[in-house]
Amino acid sequence: MSLFRSFKKLFADLGDEKTSDGRFGAADYRVAAAALLVHTATIDGVLSDDENVKLHAVLRERFELGDAEVDELVEAAMAAEQRSIDLYQFTARLNRAFDHAARARMIEMMWQVVYADGTVTEFEDNLIWRAADLLHVTREERIALRDRVAAMR
């Protein structure tokens, strides 16, 4: 294979949304969304059963996935989250993939995961504040989404 074809294949592979076996690839915006939710669920040091159930439920609903696909997405998201150094790599991908309404929906999903165990820690609140800022969701929208999710509990 020529050097040119090798580079072409490398860059094509880097841009693929999924890997060749159909799994969720690192460039898939759904992995970025799920990684933010995983980070949200685990930022307080504990992934409660309620948070885990809610995490799976919001991913299943938002991306219209089956149970096995959600498990696969969460696995990919956990790996991506463990390799990450900041939120920007995820929020930048979501800013490219989502319109404003979808970015606000992402913040709502984060609140749903936070409220799943019935408590909001300072870490969780701060994380959502930072993510909302990076996703260009205003303070007022973030608070309204928090209040809406809290009222639905």
N, CA, C and O atoms as a GROMACS GRO file, in nm:
protein
  612
    1MET      N    1   0.086  -0.117   0.000
    1MET     CA    2   0.000   0.000   0.000
    1MET      C    3   0.091   0.124   0.000
    1MET      O    4   0.192   0.129   0.071
    2SER      N    5   0.054   0.220  -0.079
    2SER     CA    6   0.135   0.340  -0.088
    2SER      C    7   0.120   0.423   0.040
    2SER      O    8   0.023   0.408   0.114
    3LEU      N    9   0.216   0.508   0.064
    3LEU     CA   10   0.212   0.596   0.180
    3LEU      C   11   0.089   0.685   0.174
    3LEU      O   12   0.025   0.709   0.277
    4PHE      N   13   0.057   0.735   0.055
    4PHE     CA   14  -0.061   0.821   0.039
    4PHE      C   15  -0.188   0.747   0.079
    4PHE      O   16  -0.271   0.801   0.152
    5ARG      N   17  -0.205   0.622   0.032
    5ARG     CA   18  -0.323   0.544   0.067
    5ARG      C   19  -0.327   0.514   0.216
    5ARG      O   20  -0.435   0.509   0.276
    6SER      N   21  -0.212   0.492   0.276
    6SER     CA   22  -0.206   0.467   0.421
    6SER      C   23  -0.257   0.587   0.499
    6SER      O   24  -0.335   0.573   0.593
    7PHE      N   25  -0.211   0.706   0.460
    7PHE     CA   26  -0.259   0.828   0.527
    7PHE      C   27  -0.407   0.850   0.502
    7PHE      O   28  -0.481   0.890   0.592
    8LYS      N   29  -0.450   0.825   0.381
    8LYS     CA   30  -0.591   0.844   0.347
    8LYS      C   31  -0.678   0.751   0.432
    8LYS      O   32  -0.782   0.793   0.483
    9LYS      N   33  -0.636   0.626   0.448
    9LYS     CA   34  -0.711   0.531   0.530
    9LYS      C   35  -0.711   0.573   0.677
    9LYS      O   36  -0.813   0.564   0.745
   10LEU      N   37  -0.595   0.619   0.725
   10LEU     CA   38  -0.586   0.663   0.863
   10LEU      C   39  -0.685   0.776   0.890
   10LEU      O   40  -0.759   0.771   0.989
   11PHE      N   41  -0.688   0.877   0.806
   11PHE     CA   42  -0.778   0.990   0.827
   11PHE      C   43  -0.924   0.951   0.807
   11PHE      O   44  -1.011   1.006   0.874
   12ALA      N   45  -0.951   0.860   0.717
   12ALA     CA   46  -1.087   0.811   0.700
   12ALA      C   47  -1.132   0.737   0.824
   12ALA      O   48  -1.245   0.753   0.870
   13ASP      N   49  -1.042   0.654   0.879
   13ASP     CA   50  -1.076   0.580   1.002
   13ASP      C   51  -1.098   0.674   1.119
   13ASP      O   52  -1.187   0.649   1.201
   14LEU      N   53  -1.020   0.780   1.130
   14LEU     CA   54  -1.036   0.875   1.240
   14LEU      C   55  -1.169   0.947   1.233
   14LEU      O   56  -1.224   0.985   1.336
   15GLY      N   57  -1.222   0.967   1.115
   15GLY     CA   58  -1.347   1.039   1.098
   15GLY      C   59  -1.471   0.953   1.106
   15GLY      O   60  -1.582   1.006   1.112
   16ASP      N   61  -1.455   0.822   1.107
   16ASP     CA   62  -1.571   0.734   1.111
   16ASP      C   63  -1.649   0.752   1.240
   16ASP      O   64  -1.591   0.767   1.347
   17GLU      N   65  -1.780   0.751   1.227
   17GLU     CA   66  -1.867   0.761   1.343
   17GLU      C   67  -1.868   0.631   1.422
   17GLU      O   68  -1.884   0.632   1.544
   18LYS      N   69  -1.852   0.519   1.354
   18LYS     CA   70  -1.851   0.389   1.420
   18LYS      C   71  -1.729   0.313   1.375
   18LYS      O   72  -1.673   0.340   1.268
   19THR      N   73  -1.689   0.219   1.456
   19THR     CA   74  -1.579   0.133   1.415
   19THR      C   75  -1.634   0.028   1.320
   19THR      O   76  -1.755   0.017   1.302
   20SER      N   77  -1.546  -0.048   1.259
   20SER     CA   78  -1.587  -0.142   1.155
   20SER      C   79  -1.682  -0.250   1.205
   20SER      O   80  -1.758  -0.305   1.126
   21ASP      N   81  -1.679  -0.282   1.334
   21ASP     CA   82  -1.769  -0.386   1.383
   21ASP      C   83  -1.902  -0.331   1.434
   21ASP      O   84  -1.978  -0.403   1.499
   22GLY      N   85  -1.931  -0.202   1.404
   22GLY     CA   86  -2.059  -0.145   1.439
   22GLY      C   87  -2.065  -0.085   1.578
   22GLY      O   88  -2.167  -0.028   1.617
   23ARG      N   89  -1.958  -0.096   1.653
   23ARG     CA   90  -1.956  -0.036   1.787
   23ARG      C   91  -1.950   0.115   1.776
   23ARG      O   92  -1.921   0.169   1.669
   24PHE      N   93  -1.978   0.183   1.884
   24PHE     CA   94  -1.974   0.328   1.888
   24PHE      C   95  -1.830   0.373   1.885
   24PHE      O   96  -1.751   0.336   1.972
   25GLY      N   97  -1.793   0.453   1.787
   25GLY     CA   98  -1.657   0.503   1.774
   25GLY      C   99  -1.636   0.627   1.858
   25GLY      O  100  -1.732   0.693   1.899
   26ALA      N  101  -1.511   0.659   1.883
   26ALA     CA  102  -1.476   0.775   1.967
   26ALA      C  103  -1.527   0.906   1.908
   26ALA      O  104  -1.551   1.001   1.982
   27ALA      N  105  -1.543   0.913   1.776
   27ALA     CA  106  -1.589   1.036   1.711
   27ALA      C  107  -1.741   1.051   1.711
   27ALA      O  108  -1.793   1.154   1.669
   28ASP      N  109  -1.812   0.950   1.758
   28ASP     CA  110  -1.958   0.952   1.759
   28ASP      C  111  -2.005   1.051   1.866
   28ASP      O  112  -1.967   1.041   1.982
   29TYR      N  113  -2.089   1.147   1.825
   29TYR     CA  114  -2.139   1.248   1.919
   29TYR      C  115  -2.216   1.185   2.034
   29TYR      O  116  -2.223   1.243   2.143
   30ARG      N  117  -2.273   1.066   2.012
   30ARG     CA  118  -2.346   1.000   2.120
   30ARG      C  119  -2.252   0.955   2.231
   30ARG      O  120  -2.290   0.951   2.347
   31VAL      N  121  -2.128   0.921   2.194
   31VAL     CA  122  -2.028   0.886   2.296
   31VAL      C  123  -1.995   1.009   2.379
   31VAL      O  124  -1.980   1.001   2.501
   32ALA      N  125  -1.984   1.124   2.314
   32ALA     CA  126  -1.957   1.249   2.387
   32ALA      C  127  -2.071   1.281   2.483
   32ALA      O  128  -2.047   1.317   2.598
   33ALA      N  129  -2.194   1.267   2.437
   33ALA     CA  130  -2.310   1.293   2.523
   33ALA      C  131  -2.314   1.196   2.640
   33ALA      O  132  -2.333   1.235   2.755
   34ALA      N  133  -2.295   1.069   2.610
   34ALA     CA  134  -2.297   0.967   2.716
   34ALA      C  135  -2.181   0.986   2.814
   34ALA      O  136  -2.198   0.964   2.934
   35ALA      N  137  -2.065   1.028   2.764
   35ALA     CA  138  -1.950   1.051   2.853
   35ALA      C  139  -1.979   1.165   2.950
   35ALA      O  140  -1.941   1.158   3.067
   36LEU      N  141  -2.046   1.270   2.903
   36LEU     CA  142  -2.086   1.378   2.995
   36LEU      C  143  -2.182   1.326   3.101
   36LEU      O  144  -2.173   1.364   3.218
   37LEU      N  145  -2.272   1.239   3.061
   37LEU     CA  146  -2.367   1.182   3.157
   37LEU      C  147  -2.297   1.088   3.256
   37LEU      O  148  -2.330   1.088   3.374
   38VAL      N  149  -2.203   1.010   3.208
   38VAL     CA  150  -2.125   0.922   3.296
   38VAL      C  151  -2.047   1.008   3.396
   38VAL      O  152  -2.045   0.978   3.516
   39HIS      N  153  -1.984   1.114   3.347
   39HIS     CA  154  -1.910   1.203   3.435
   39HIS      C  155  -2.002   1.265   3.540
   39HIS      O  156  -1.966   1.278   3.657
   40THR      N  157  -2.121   1.303   3.496
   40THR     CA  158  -2.221   1.360   3.587
   40THR      C  159  -2.259   1.259   3.696
   40THR      O  160  -2.267   1.293   3.814
   41ALA      N  161  -2.281   1.136   3.654
   41ALA     CA  162  -2.324   1.032   3.748
   41ALA      C  163  -2.216   0.992   3.847
   41ALA      O  164  -2.246   0.946   3.956
   42THR      N  165  -2.090   1.010   3.810
   42THR     CA  166  -1.980   0.961   3.894
   42THR      C  167  -1.898   1.071   3.960
   42THR      O  168  -1.803   1.042   4.032
   43ILE      N  169  -1.932   1.197   3.937
   43ILE     CA  170  -1.849   1.306   3.989
   43ILE      C  171  -1.845   1.310   4.142
   43ILE      O  172  -1.748   1.358   4.200
   44ASP      N  173  -1.949   1.260   4.205
   44ASP     CA  174  -1.950   1.258   4.351
   44ASP      C  175  -1.881   1.134   4.407
   44ASP      O  176  -1.882   1.111   4.528
   45GLY      N  177  -1.821   1.053   4.320
   45GLY     CA  178  -1.745   0.938   4.365
   45GLY      C  179  -1.823   0.808   4.371
   45GLY      O  180  -1.765   0.702   4.396
   46VAL      N  181  -1.953   0.816   4.349
   46VAL     CA  182  -2.038   0.697   4.360
   46VAL      C  183  -2.137   0.696   4.244
   46VAL      O  184  -2.202   0.796   4.216
   47LEU      N  185  -2.147   0.583   4.176
   47LEU     CA  186  -2.252   0.564   4.076
   47LEU      C  187  -2.361   0.480   4.143
   47LEU      O  188  -2.351   0.358   4.152
   48SER      N  189  -2.464   0.549   4.189
   48SER     CA  190  -2.572   0.477   4.258
   48SER      C  191  -2.653   0.397   4.157
   48SER      O  192  -2.649   0.424   4.037
   49ASP      N  193  -2.727   0.299   4.207
   49ASP     CA  194  -2.814   0.220   4.120
   49ASP      C  195  -2.916   0.309   4.051
   49ASP      O  196  -2.945   0.292   3.933
   50ASP      N  197  -2.971   0.406   4.126
   50ASP     CA  198  -3.070   0.497   4.068
   50ASP      C  199  -3.011   0.581   3.956
   50ASP      O  200  -3.074   0.601   3.853
   51GLU      N  201  -2.887   0.630   3.976
   51GLU     CA  202  -2.821   0.709   3.872
   51GLU      C  203  -2.792   0.623   3.750
   51GLU      O  204  -2.809   0.668   3.636
   52ASN      N  205  -2.749   0.501   3.771
   52ASN     CA  206  -2.719   0.410   3.661
   52ASN      C  207  -2.845   0.379   3.580
   52ASN      O  208  -2.841   0.378   3.457
   53VAL      N  209  -2.954   0.354   3.648
   53VAL     CA  210  -3.082   0.327   3.580
   53VAL      C  211  -3.125   0.449   3.499
   53VAL      O  212  -3.166   0.436   3.384
   54LYS      N  213  -3.115   0.567   3.558
   54LYS     CA  214  -3.155   0.690   3.489
   54LYS      C  215  -3.064   0.718   3.371
   54LYS      O  216  -3.111   0.757   3.264
   55LEU      N  217  -2.933   0.697   3.388
   55LEU     CA  218  -2.837   0.715   3.280
   55LEU      C  219  -2.878   0.630   3.160
   55LEU      O  220  -2.883   0.680   3.047
   56HIS      N  221  -2.905   0.503   3.183
   56HIS     CA  222  -2.946   0.414   3.075
   56HIS      C  223  -3.079   0.458   3.014
   56HIS      O  224  -3.096   0.454   2.892
   57ALA      N  225  -3.172   0.499   3.098
   57ALA     CA  226  -3.305   0.539   3.049
   57ALA      C  227  -3.299   0.662   2.959
   57ALA      O  228  -3.362   0.666   2.854
   58VAL      N  229  -3.222   0.764   3.000
   58VAL     CA  230  -3.218   0.886   2.918
   58VAL      C  231  -3.145   0.861   2.786
   58VAL      O  232  -3.181   0.918   2.683
   59LEU      N  233  -3.043   0.776   2.788
   59LEU     CA  234  -2.974   0.743   2.663
   59LEU      C  235  -3.064   0.661   2.571
   59LEU      O  236  -3.066   0.684   2.450
   60ARG      N  237  -3.136   0.568   2.628
   60ARG     CA  238  -3.228   0.485   2.549
   60ARG      C  239  -3.333   0.574   2.481
   60ARG      O  240  -3.361   0.559   2.362
   61GLU      N  241  -3.389   0.665   2.558
   61GLU     CA  242  -3.495   0.753   2.507
   61GLU      C  243  -3.440   0.854   2.407
   61GLU      O  244  -3.497   0.869   2.298
   62ARG      N  245  -3.333   0.922   2.441
   62ARG     CA  246  -3.281   1.031   2.357
   62ARG      C  247  -3.229   0.981   2.223
   62ARG      O  248  -3.252   1.045   2.120
   63PHE      N  249  -3.160   0.867   2.223
   63PHE     CA  250  -3.099   0.818   2.101
   63PHE      C  251  -3.172   0.699   2.040
   63PHE      O  252  -3.125   0.639   1.942
   64GLU      N  253  -3.288   0.663   2.098
   64GLU     CA  254  -3.373   0.556   2.047
   64GLU      C  255  -3.293   0.427   2.026
   64GLU      O  256  -3.286   0.372   1.916
   65LEU      N  257  -3.233   0.381   2.135
   65LEU     CA  258  -3.148   0.263   2.132
   65LEU      C  259  -3.211   0.150   2.213
   65LEU      O  260  -3.292   0.174   2.303
   66GLY      N  261  -3.174   0.028   2.180
   66GLY     CA  262  -3.214  -0.087   2.258
   66GLY      C  263  -3.122  -0.104   2.378
   66GLY      O  264  -3.020  -0.036   2.389
   67ASP      N  265  -3.159  -0.194   2.466
   67ASP     CA  266  -3.081  -0.215   2.588
   67ASP      C  267  -2.935  -0.253   2.560
   67ASP      O  268  -2.844  -0.200   2.624
   68ALA      N  269  -2.914  -0.344   2.466
   68ALA     CA  270  -2.776  -0.386   2.435
   68ALA      C  271  -2.696  -0.270   2.378
   68ALA      O  272  -2.577  -0.254   2.409
   69GLU      N  273  -2.760  -0.189   2.294
   69GLU     CA  274  -2.691  -0.073   2.236
   69GLU      C  275  -2.656   0.030   2.343
   69GLU      O  276  -2.549   0.091   2.340
   70VAL      N  277  -2.746   0.050   2.438
   70VAL     CA  278  -2.719   0.144   2.546
   70VAL      C  279  -2.603   0.093   2.631
   70VAL      O  280  -2.516   0.171   2.669
   71ASP      N  281  -2.601  -0.035   2.660
   71ASP     CA  282  -2.489  -0.092   2.736
   71ASP      C  283  -2.357  -0.069   2.663
   71ASP      O  284  -2.256  -0.033   2.724
   72GLU      N  285  -2.359  -0.089   2.533
   72GLU     CA  286  -2.240  -0.069   2.450
   72GLU      C  287  -2.198   0.078   2.449
   72GLU      O  288  -2.079   0.110   2.458
   73LEU      N  289  -2.296   0.167   2.438
   73LEU     CA  290  -2.268   0.311   2.439
   73LEU      C  291  -2.210   0.354   2.573
   73LEU      O  292  -2.114   0.431   2.577
   74VAL      N  293  -2.265   0.305   2.682
   74VAL     CA  294  -2.215   0.340   2.815
   74VAL      C  295  -2.073   0.289   2.833
   74VAL      O  296  -1.989   0.358   2.891
   75GLU      N  297  -2.045   0.170   2.784
   75GLU     CA  298  -1.910   0.116   2.792
   75GLU      C  299  -1.811   0.206   2.716
   75GLU      O  300  -1.704   0.237   2.766
   76ALA      N  301  -1.848   0.246   2.595
   76ALA     CA  302  -1.763   0.336   2.516
   76ALA      C  303  -1.748   0.471   2.585
   76ALA      O  304  -1.639   0.529   2.585
   77ALA      N  305  -1.855   0.519   2.644
   77ALA     CA  306  -1.853   0.648   2.713
   77ALA      C  307  -1.764   0.644   2.838
   77ALA      O  308  -1.690   0.739   2.865
   78MET      N  309  -1.771   0.535   2.912
   78MET     CA  310  -1.686   0.521   3.031
   78MET      C  311  -1.539   0.521   2.992
   78MET      O  312  -1.456   0.582   3.060
   79ALA      N  313  -1.507   0.452   2.885
   79ALA     CA  314  -1.368   0.450   2.838
   79ALA      C  315  -1.325   0.590   2.794
   79ALA      O  316  -1.215   0.634   2.826
   80ALA      N  317  -1.410   0.660   2.721
   80ALA     CA  318  -1.378   0.796   2.676
   80ALA      C  319  -1.364   0.891   2.794
   80ALA      O  320  -1.275   0.976   2.796
   81GLU      N  321  -1.452   0.878   2.891
   81GLU     CA  322  -1.448   0.965   3.008
   81GLU      C  323  -1.322   0.942   3.090
   81GLU      O  324  -1.264   1.037   3.142
   82GLN      N  325  -1.278   0.819   3.101
   82GLN     CA  326  -1.156   0.788   3.176
   82GLN      C  327  -1.032   0.844   3.108
   82GLN      O  328  -0.935   0.879   3.175
   83ARG      N  329  -1.035   0.852   2.974
   83ARG     CA  330  -0.921   0.906   2.899
   83ARG      C  331  -0.923   1.059   2.892
   83ARG      O  332  -0.823   1.121   2.855
   84SER      N  333  -1.034   1.120   2.925
   84SER     CA  334  -1.049   1.264   2.906
   84SER      C  335  -0.973   1.343   3.012
   84SER      O  336  -0.948   1.296   3.123
   85ILE      N  337  -0.938   1.465   2.973
   85ILE     CA  338  -0.872   1.554   3.068
   85ILE      C  339  -0.960   1.673   3.104
   85ILE      O  340  -0.935   1.743   3.202
   86ASP      N  341  -1.064   1.696   3.023
   86ASP     CA  342  -1.156   1.806   3.053
   86ASP      C  343  -1.288   1.784   2.981
   86ASP      O  344  -1.304   1.686   2.908
   87LEU      N  345  -1.381   1.874   3.002
   87LEU     CA  346  -1.513   1.863   2.940
   87LEU      C  347  -1.514   1.910   2.795
   87LEU      O  348  -1.601   1.872   2.717
   88TYR      N  349  -1.417   1.992   2.760
   88TYR     CA  350  -1.417   2.057   2.630
   88TYR      C  351  -1.422   1.958   2.514
   88TYR      O  352  -1.492   1.983   2.416
   89GLN      N  353  -1.349   1.848   2.523
   89GLN     CA  354  -1.349   1.754   2.411
   89GLN      C  355  -1.488   1.700   2.383
   89GLN      O  356  -1.521   1.670   2.269
   90PHE      N  357  -1.570   1.688   2.486
   90PHE     CA  358  -1.707   1.640   2.468
   90PHE      C  359  -1.800   1.753   2.424
   90PHE      O  360  -1.880   1.737   2.332
   91THR      N  361  -1.791   1.867   2.491
   91THR     CA  362  -1.880   1.977   2.458
   91THR      C  363  -1.853   2.034   2.320
   91THR      O  364  -1.946   2.077   2.252
   92ALA      N  365  -1.728   2.035   2.278
   92ALA     CA  366  -1.695   2.085   2.143
   92ALA      C  367  -1.762   1.996   2.038
   92ALA      O  368  -1.816   2.047   1.939
   93ARG      N  369  -1.759   1.866   2.058
   93ARG     CA  370  -1.823   1.773   1.964
   93ARG      C  371  -1.974   1.794   1.964
   93ARG      O  372  -2.038   1.790   1.858
   94LEU      N  373  -2.031   1.815   2.081
   94LEU     CA  374  -2.175   1.836   2.090
   94LEU      C  375  -2.216   1.971   2.029
   94LEU      O  376  -2.323   1.982   1.969
   95ASN      N  377  -2.133   2.071   2.045
   95ASN     CA  378  -2.162   2.201   1.982
   95ASN      C  379  -2.167   2.189   1.830
   95ASN      O  380  -2.246   2.257   1.765
   96ARG      N  381  -2.085   2.103   1.775
   96ARG     CA  382  -2.086   2.081   1.629
   96ARG      C  383  -2.206   1.997   1.586
   96ARG      O  384  -2.260   2.019   1.477
   97ALA      N  385  -2.248   1.903   1.668
   97ALA     CA  386  -2.353   1.808   1.629
   97ALA      C  387  -2.494   1.855   1.664
   97ALA      O  388  -2.590   1.816   1.598
   98PHE      N  389  -2.507   1.938   1.767
   98PHE     CA  390  -2.639   1.974   1.819
   98PHE      C  391  -2.672   2.120   1.790
   98PHE      O  392  -2.584   2.206   1.786
   99ASP      N  393  -2.801   2.146   1.770
   99ASP     CA  394  -2.848   2.284   1.768
   99ASP      C  395  -2.871   2.328   1.913
   99ASP      O  396  -2.850   2.250   2.006
  100HIS      N  397  -2.914   2.452   1.932
  100HIS     CA  398  -2.928   2.503   2.069
  100HIS      C  399  -3.029   2.421   2.150
  100HIS      O  400  -3.003   2.392   2.267
  101ALA      N  401  -3.140   2.384   2.091
  101ALA     CA  402  -3.241   2.307   2.165
  101ALA      C  403  -3.185   2.173   2.212
  101ALA      O  404  -3.214   2.129   2.323
  102ALA      N  405  -3.107   2.108   2.128
  102ALA     CA  406  -3.047   1.979   2.165
  102ALA      C  407  -2.941   1.997   2.273
  102ALA      O  408  -2.926   1.910   2.360
  103ARG      N  409  -2.868   2.107   2.270
  103ARG     CA  410  -2.768   2.133   2.376
  103ARG      C  411  -2.839   2.159   2.508
  103ARG      O  412  -2.792   2.114   2.613
  104ALA      N  413  -2.951   2.230   2.504
  104ALA     CA  414  -3.029   2.251   2.627
  104ALA      C  415  -3.085   2.117   2.677
  104ALA      O  416  -3.090   2.092   2.797
  105ARG      N  417  -3.126   2.033   2.585
  105ARG     CA  418  -3.175   1.899   2.622
  105ARG      C  419  -3.065   1.818   2.689
  105ARG      O  420  -3.092   1.740   2.780
  106MET      N  421  -2.941   1.837   2.645
  106MET     CA  422  -2.827   1.769   2.708
  106MET      C  423  -2.814   1.811   2.854
  106MET      O  424  -2.792   1.727   2.941
  107ILE      N  425  -2.828   1.939   2.880
  107ILE     CA  426  -2.822   1.988   3.019
  107ILE      C  427  -2.938   1.931   3.100
  107ILE      O  428  -2.920   1.895   3.217
  108GLU      N  429  -3.054   1.923   3.039
  108GLU     CA  430  -3.169   1.862   3.108
  108GLU      C  431  -3.140   1.716   3.143
  108GLU      O  432  -3.173   1.671   3.252
  109MET      N  433  -3.080   1.643   3.051
  109MET     CA  434  -3.045   1.504   3.076
  109MET      C  435  -2.946   1.493   3.191
  109MET      O  436  -2.956   1.402   3.274
  110MET      N  437  -2.851   1.586   3.197
  110MET     CA  438  -2.756   1.586   3.309
  110MET      C  439  -2.829   1.607   3.440
  110MET      O  440  -2.799   1.539   3.539
  111TRP      N  441  -2.924   1.700   3.444
  111TRP     CA  442  -3.002   1.723   3.566
  111TRP      C  443  -3.082   1.596   3.602
  111TRP      O  444  -3.093   1.562   3.720
  112GLN      N  445  -3.136   1.527   3.502
  112GLN     CA  446  -3.212   1.406   3.531
  112GLN      C  447  -3.124   1.300   3.599
  112GLN      O  448  -3.169   1.233   3.692
  113VAL      N  449  -3.002   1.287   3.553
  113VAL     CA  450  -2.910   1.191   3.615
  113VAL      C  451  -2.876   1.236   3.757
  113VAL      O  452  -2.873   1.153   3.849
  114VAL      N  453  -2.851   1.365   3.776
  114VAL     CA  454  -2.818   1.417   3.909
  114VAL      C  455  -2.932   1.392   4.007
  114VAL      O  456  -2.909   1.347   4.119
  115TYR      N  457  -3.054   1.421   3.966
  115TYR     CA  458  -3.168   1.409   4.056
  115TYR      C  459  -3.213   1.264   4.077
  115TYR      O  460  -3.301   1.239   4.159
  116ALA      N  461  -3.157   1.171   4.005
  116ALA     CA  462  -3.198   1.031   4.017
  116ALA      C  463  -3.181   0.976   4.157
  116ALA      O  464  -3.262   0.895   4.202
  117ASP      N  465  -3.076   1.020   4.228
  117ASP     CA  466  -3.053   0.970   4.364
  117ASP      C  467  -3.111   1.062   4.471
  117ASP      O  468  -3.094   1.037   4.590
  118GLY      N  469  -3.179   1.167   4.429
  118GLY     CA  470  -3.249   1.253   4.524
  118GLY      C  471  -3.166   1.364   4.585
  118GLY      O  472  -3.219   1.444   4.661
  119THR      N  473  -3.037   1.371   4.553
  119THR     CA  474  -2.954   1.477   4.610
  119THR      C  475  -2.871   1.543   4.500
  119THR      O  476  -2.836   1.481   4.400
  120VAL      N  477  -2.841   1.671   4.522
  120VAL     CA  478  -2.755   1.745   4.431
  120VAL      C  479  -2.635   1.793   4.513
  120VAL      O  480  -2.649   1.870   4.607
  121THR      N  481  -2.517   1.745   4.474
  121THR     CA  482  -2.396   1.789   4.545
  121THR      C  483  -2.340   1.913   4.479
  121THR      O  484  -2.378   1.949   4.368
  122GLU      N  485  -2.249   1.979   4.549
  122GLU     CA  486  -2.181   2.096   4.493
  122GLU      C  487  -2.105   2.058   4.366
  122GLU      O  488  -2.101   2.135   4.270
  123PHE      N  489  -2.046   1.939   4.366
  123PHE     CA  490  -1.970   1.893   4.249
  123PHE      C  491  -2.060   1.880   4.128
  123PHE      O  492  -2.024   1.922   4.018
  124GLU      N  493  -2.178   1.820   4.148
  124GLU     CA  494  -2.272   1.801   4.037
  124GLU      C  495  -2.322   1.935   3.985
  124GLU      O  496  -2.327   1.958   3.864
  125ASP      N  497  -2.359   2.024   4.076
  125ASP     CA  498  -2.408   2.156   4.037
  125ASP      C  499  -2.301   2.232   3.959
  125ASP      O  500  -2.330   2.295   3.857
  126ASN      N  501  -2.177   2.228   4.008
  126ASN     CA  502  -2.067   2.297   3.941
  126ASN      C  503  -2.039   2.237   3.804
  126ASN      O  504  -2.013   2.311   3.709
  127LEU      N  505  -2.043   2.106   3.793
  127LEU     CA  506  -2.020   2.040   3.665
  127LEU      C  507  -2.123   2.085   3.561
  127LEU      O  508  -2.088   2.117   3.448
  128ILE      N  509  -2.249   2.087   3.600
  128ILE     CA  510  -2.354   2.126   3.506
  128ILE      C  511  -2.340   2.273   3.469
  128ILE      O  512  -2.363   2.310   3.354
  129TRP      N  513  -2.303   2.356   3.564
  129TRP     CA  514  -2.278   2.498   3.534
  129TRP      C  515  -2.169   2.511   3.428
  129TRP      O  516  -2.185   2.586   3.331
  130ARG      N  517  -2.058   2.438   3.445
  130ARG     CA  518  -1.947   2.445   3.349
  130ARG      C  519  -1.987   2.389   3.213
  130ARG      O  520  -1.956   2.449   3.110
  131ALA      N  521  -2.057   2.275   3.212
  131ALA     CA  522  -2.100   2.215   3.086
  131ALA      C  523  -2.199   2.307   3.013
  131ALA      O  524  -2.190   2.324   2.891
  132ALA      N  525  -2.292   2.365   3.087
  132ALA     CA  526  -2.388   2.458   3.025
  132ALA      C  527  -2.316   2.577   2.962
  132ALA      O  528  -2.350   2.620   2.852
  133ASP      N  529  -2.219   2.629   3.033
  133ASP     CA  530  -2.142   2.741   2.980
  133ASP      C  531  -2.072   2.700   2.849
  133ASP      O  532  -2.077   2.775   2.752
  134LEU      N  533  -2.009   2.585   2.847
  134LEU     CA  534  -1.940   2.537   2.727
  134LEU      C  535  -2.035   2.503   2.613
  134LEU      O  536  -1.997   2.508   2.496
  135LEU      N  537  -2.160   2.468   2.647
  135LEU     CA  538  -2.260   2.435   2.547
  135LEU      C  539  -2.345   2.557   2.508
  135LEU      O  540  -2.440   2.546   2.431
  136HIS      N  541  -2.310   2.673   2.562
  136HIS     CA  542  -2.379   2.799   2.531
  136HIS      C  543  -2.526   2.796   2.573
  136HIS      O  544  -2.612   2.853   2.505
  137VAL      N  545  -2.552   2.730   2.685
  137VAL     CA  546  -2.684   2.730   2.746
  137VAL      C  547  -2.677   2.834   2.858
  137VAL      O  548  -2.591   2.827   2.945
  138THR      N  549  -2.767   2.930   2.854
  138THR     CA  550  -2.760   3.042   2.948
  138THR      C  551  -2.789   2.999   3.092
  138THR      O  552  -2.845   2.893   3.117
  139ARG      N  553  -2.748   3.084   3.182
  139ARG     CA  554  -2.772   3.061   3.325
  139ARG      C  555  -2.922   3.043   3.351
  139ARG      O  556  -2.963   2.952   3.423
  140GLU      N  557  -3.001   3.129   3.291
  140GLU     CA  558  -3.147   3.123   3.309
  140GLU      C  559  -3.204   2.992   3.258
  140GLU      O  560  -3.290   2.932   3.322
  141GLU      N  561  -3.157   2.947   3.141
  141GLU     CA  562  -3.202   2.819   3.087
  141GLU      C  563  -3.161   2.704   3.177
  141GLU      O  564  -3.240   2.614   3.204
  142ARG      N  565  -3.036   2.707   3.224
  142ARG     CA  566  -2.984   2.601   3.312
  142ARG      C  567  -3.067   2.590   3.438
  142ARG      O  568  -3.103   2.480   3.481
  143ILE      N  569  -3.098   2.703   3.498
  143ILE     CA  570  -3.177   2.704   3.622
  143ILE      C  571  -3.321   2.658   3.595
  143ILE      O  572  -3.377   2.582   3.673
  144ALA      N  573  -3.380   2.704   3.484
  144ALA     CA  574  -3.516   2.661   3.449
  144ALA      C  575  -3.521   2.511   3.425
  144ALA      O  576  -3.617   2.445   3.464
  145LEU      N  577  -3.418   2.457   3.360
  145LEU     CA  578  -3.412   2.312   3.336
  145LEU      C  579  -3.397   2.236   3.468
  145LEU      O  580  -3.462   2.133   3.488
  146ARG      N  581  -3.312   2.288   3.558
  146ARG     CA  582  -3.297   2.226   3.689
  146ARG      C  583  -3.431   2.223   3.763
  146ARG      O  584  -3.471   2.120   3.816
  147ASP      N  585  -3.500   2.338   3.764
  147ASP     CA  586  -3.627   2.347   3.835
  147ASP      C  587  -3.732   2.255   3.774
  147ASP      O  588  -3.812   2.196   3.847
  148ARG      N  589  -3.733   2.244   3.642
  148ARG     CA  590  -3.828   2.157   3.574
  148ARG      C  591  -3.804   2.010   3.610
  148ARG      O  592  -3.898   1.936   3.638
  149VAL      N  593  -3.677   1.969   3.609
  149VAL     CA  594  -3.645   1.831   3.645
  149VAL      C  595  -3.676   1.804   3.792
  149VAL      O  596  -3.730   1.699   3.826
  150ALA      N  597  -3.643   1.899   3.878
  150ALA     CA  598  -3.670   1.883   4.021
  150ALA      C  599  -3.820   1.870   4.048
  150ALA      O  600  -3.861   1.793   4.135
  151ALA      N  601  -3.900   1.944   3.974
  151ALA     CA  602  -4.045   1.940   3.992
  151ALA      C  603  -4.106   1.808   3.945
  151ALA      O  604  -4.213   1.768   3.992
  152MET      N  605  -4.039   1.740   3.851
  152MET     CA  606  -4.091   1.614   3.798
  152MET      C  607  -4.057   1.494   3.887
  152MET      O  608  -4.106   1.384   3.862
  153ARG      N  609  -3.975   1.513   3.988
  153ARG     CA  610  -3.935   1.401   4.074
  153ARG      C  611  -4.048   1.354   4.159
  153ARG      O  612  -4.033   1.261   4.237
   0.00000   0.00000   0.00000
